[in-house]
Amino acid sequence: MSIDEVLAVTCPRCGGETPGRFYGPCATCRDTLRATQGGQARAVEAADYEPKMNVTPNAVASKD
């Protein structure tokens, strides 16, 4: 089996036979999903990382 080989695949969404290299929805179902489920990319603000302070300092290390 070659990586470029085209297989007869049953679309998991509509059940129709479609040629394809990989298992998945047919071209019509992919277009419908992109139109109905797709969205625009947006920037998301991430909170600054602050490590938890769950360790107490060593008494010898903090001794003056």
N, C-alpha and C positions, 0 to 999 in steps of 0.2 A: 504494500500500500504506500503510495507516494503522497507527499504533502500537498502536491498540486492536483490530486485526484478529486474529481467532483462526484459526490454521492447523491443518491436519491434519499432525501430526508423528509420525514413527516413533521410538519409544523406543529409544535406543542400548543399553539394558541388556537388555530383554526382547523387543524387536522388535515390540511391539504398537503399533497406531495409537491416538493420543491427541490430543485437541484442546489447543492451547496457544499462547501468544503468542510463546514462545521455544523454540528447540531444546534438548532435554535429556530427562532421565528422566521417566517418567510419575509421577503422584501416588503410586501404590502402591510403585514402586521408590524414590522419594524417602523415603517413610515407612520403608521397610525399611532404607535406607542410614542414615537418622538414628538408627534403633534399634540398628543393629549397629556403625556406624563413629563415631558421635558420642561426644563426651566432655564432661565438665564443664570449665568455664573455671577456670583456676588462676593464681595470681600467680607470676611468675617473677622471681627476683632477677637483676638485671643487674650485671655487674662495673663498677666505676667506670672512667671513661675516663682513661687515662694516655697522653699523647702519646709517641711514640718520640723518643729523643734521638739522631738520626742525623746532626745537623749540629753541627760544632764552632764555638765562638764565634770571631768575627772578632778577629784580633790587635790591630787598631787600636781596636776597640770595647772590648776588655777591658784596654787599656793605662791605667795610672794615672799 
